[in-house]
């Protein structure tokens, strides 16, 4: 993921209508990690009044997509796994930190740590992408 700039990743996020509708924001970009965040609102809750698992998955998946596509090649998820470790509630701010575990010519694997604003881990996500080289 080295060589990324905040404006490039911000532009990629800006062209993702689903992530915008969820309220996903770009927090930071470094050579080793991208961080996105989401403020949990009433529309993000399930019938038990806790953060919907699909919302947590979507936040992590957004982070995966930004990281995997940052190199310029088209990358699409082929497998993803999420372990829920704690609930989120309305008013929580969730952050998803994605890092590259491995990347080859056609496959890449990424890890995403989703945490609440109190530091508690909400989810551990692993995603694998298929890469279509642009050249």
Secondary structure, 3 states (H helix, E strand, C coil): CCCCCHHHHHHHHHCCHHHHHHCCEEEEECCCCEEEEEECCHHHECCCCCECHHHHHHHHHHHHHHHHHCCCCEEEEEEEEEEECCCCCCCCEEEEEEEEEEECCCEEEEEEEEECCCCCEEEEEEEEEEEECCC
